Every structure is written in C-alpha cells, then in structure tokens.
Amino acid sequence: MLIEIKNLKKSFDKATVLKDISMTVSEGEVVSIIGSSGSGKSTLLRCINLLEHYQGGDILFEGHNILKYPDGLNQYRTHVGMIFQSFNLFNNLSVLDNCVIGQVKVLKKSKAEAETLALSYLDKVGLSNFVKASVSTLSGGQKQRVAIARTLCMEPKVMLFDEPTSALDPEMVGEVLQVIQSLAKEHRTMIIVTHEMSFAKEVSDRVIFMDAGVICEEGKPEIIFNQPTQTRTKEFLSRFIQ
Amino acid sequence: MFILSSVMPNDLIGAAFYLADRYASLFLYGIRNTLLIALTSTIIGIFLGLGVGILKSIPIVNDDPTWKKILIKIVKLISGIYVEVFRGTPMMVQAMFIFYSFLGFFKMIPILGSYRLTAGIFIVSINTGAYMAEIVRAGIQSLDKGQNEAARSIGMSNYQTMVHIILPQAIKNAFPAIGNEFIVNIKDTSVLNVIGITELFYQTNSVAGTTYNFKSAFLLTAVIYLFLTYSTTMILKFIEKKMQMPISGGPSSTTTPILVTHYKGGK
C-alpha cells in the first residue's frame, strides 16, 4: 500500500472540513476524487502533501507516518508531487529552470543531469520549443503542462492533481487532460481532484465521491457514474449529466 | 567657472551663478558628502531591511513547538519596535540622539577622516533600514502564496524557498519603492547639518552666511538637489525598464496578475 489514510480529521478554526476520512491508494492506481466545492477534496489532497496540517488521524506513506518521515518532511514531499489549480510556476525562473531548480537544490543533482531530465519531460508534455521562455509568456494550458513537467522531474512516487484544469479556458483543458491521461497509461500512481466527470470516468481505476468532509461513496468508475447507491452521489451526478 | 565677475551681481540668478563659481569647491564637497551618505546608507539600509523584513514575514505555524513560537514572537516584537520607532520619529531627532549617545564609538572609526560622516551613514542607514523592512515585508506579502506552496511541495526548505523563489520576486516588485528611498535619502541627508556634517545643505548655509545672500545660495542648492534627484530618477527608471517591470508599480504589484485572479484559495 503506497498511501494509507486513517481517520483523518481537519478543521480550520471552527469549521470542520474533513471528518474521519479513511482511504488507501496502492501503487500504480489512478484515483479520482469528485464532489461539490467545499466538500474537502482539495484539503484532503493538501493534507497528503502536508501543505495543510491535520488535527487527527494518520497518513502513512509506504508504511511511514508522514509527520515522522525518516528523511524529514522535505524529502517526503519530493515523493509526493503536487499540481496546483493555479499552476504556481516560479515567475522568476525560465521554463527550464522551473524544472531544474528542485532537482539541483533538493535532490542535489548536477545541473547538466537535471537539465537533461527536464528537457526530456518538457518534450513529453509537448513544450520543448519553450525551454528558454519566461513563464509569463505562456498560455494557461502551457503553464499547467510545465507544472506537470516540473513535478515529473522530481520523479515522485505519487502525483496529486488539485483541480488541474479548473483555472483554464475551455479550449486549453484538452491539452492538459491529454498529458494526464498519458501519465495514467504509464501506470503512475495519481490522485486527481477534478470537476471533469467524463475525464474522471475514463482515466480512473477508482472514483471517490466526497460530500461535506466525508467519503460518501467509492468504487469503480462504471459503478459510481452509472449505478451510484447513495442519494447524495445521485444528486451530485445528476447535475452533470443534464 | 561660469563667469569671471569679481563682484556679486545684484539679480537673484546672476548672484547664484556667481556663488556657484566662487564657492564651487565648497558645493562640490557638500555634494560628495550628500551622495556618499545617501548611497552608502541606502545600500546598508537595503540589507538591514531585508533582514528585518524577512523576520517580520515569518509565519507562525500552529504546529511549531512552543519555544519556536515564543522565539518568533520575540523577534517579531523587537523588529516591530525598531520599525515603529525609526519611522515614527523625525530623523533630525534620531540624528541628535544617536550622535551624542555614541560619540565615542563614532570617533573610533572615522570615514574619510571624519567621524561625523561615520555617524551620518550610521544614522541614515538605520533609518532607511526601518523603511526598507516595511517595503521588503510588503514585497514578500504581495506575492501569491502559491509560489511558496509550489516550492515547498517539491521539497525545498523554507530557506531555499526564500532565497531562490520569494526574494528575487519580492525585490523585483519592490524595486521602485527601494529606488524611491534612495531619492528620499538624497534630500533627507540635509537634516544631518544639525550634527555638523558638511553635506550640501550645511555648505550652502556656510556660503549664505559668508555672503549674506541666502536667496541665491538656496536657489542654487535647490537646483543642485533637483538635478541630483532627477538624474537618479532617470537612472532608476532605466534599470526598472531593464528589469522589465511596470514603471509606476510599487511593492503591491505582481508580475503576473493572472495567478491572483484565478486563485480561489484552498477549499
């Protein structure tokens, strides 16, 4: 088991966002998390990367409690790549350097080695012509693809996608989903929080429906999308099918 | 230098030219000291402000151990007092107090043979540091928090994130405000005449006192100050352009507004 979450609880001041979440993700699995805004999907993802601190429960990564990860928090984070809704590319660095800096500073690779890997992943996301570009000149879709390449360069064991297409213009959603889909085909472990239902259905091995801070229902995509058992799941999905 | 009149003309402008010619070396000496103090103090102030501004930007995280929280709070309190005191009192008062309090210290390390210059640079530096601290803090806080999160999410430490990601952007955004501090310093060094520093104002006052022509002497000096500040402004604008950033942008400007508008916060 790659990730094991046990009874996770998280609240912001008085608002409880995650109430007793338990789930597991095994190696090579693609898990999509769906649910309405405010259901705690993104918070759950951010807890896994420790961008949010949780108040109760445990998250185990390869059997280690992530709060006491043997090599320290920063080393743990290199194994858990995060793709943000708003890309969050480093504005002061070129496209290439966005992909190089983590390898050099955190993984302590040589610059040449880091650049070779960065170039191969930038090529993979279809941006080999933009290597020297400043990130401010890129479109939203291109930015998100650079962000994916930046994360791939750290060679994480799991990739977390936090609504990767929600900030994109409609015509750019496709290019980003295509990249994610190609990664799924390589059997990379991924957790994807998304509002793209047809994409989730197509790409996932398992779908989790969250509502009001709890996992309401989970199962194979065919089951969740075609024969959901919970009323809340049915209600939520009916709004998308119209 | 300009005219070879041996008598001071009666008109305002003619007399100003006469003074500029007759007392050129005094004015140039004053200009040298004014620029020396303004430039050195601005540079020292930037480093001071960076240090204090970074300290003021350290977030207190709930999960930190208690000793760390207390330590951060104490450091923040001290830097807060420093900033408030030096921004909230006139530099002229600071100059008098500091000069006479640390006279012995300044006498030990004269700059260009003058312990008064040491004192002047010291005073303007700490004063500038207080303003710079606020500029740096605002520059750091104006950045989208996603920059910090992205750096942390690939495993960069707090220190690496600050040095490689946050500060380069914060300084770039704050550059117009930092440049403005330099211009303010060129003008504000004039208050140092109260501790006998022979900067431009002090020299003008001497010339005016000797010649009894206050109007022309200070008209001349106003023109000199304007020349100094205006040419500095031009140089700073040129550098800003080189850095490819909005000319009128203060520390609150962000390089790519799209990140801010699309950011909906953690849900």
Interface residues (C-beta under 8 A of the other chain):
Chain A: S37 G38 G40 K41 S42 T43 R46 N49 L51 E52 H53 N74 Q75 Y76 R77 T78 V80 G81 M82 F84 Q85 S86 F87 N88 L89 F90 N91 N92 I101 G102 K105 V106 L107 V135 S136 G140 A147 R150 T151 M154 S166 A167
Chain B: V61 N62 D63 D144 G146 Q147 E149 A150 A151 R152 S153 I154 G155 M156 S157 Q160 H164 I165 P168 Q169 K172 T255 T256 I258 L259 H262 Y263 K264 G266 K267
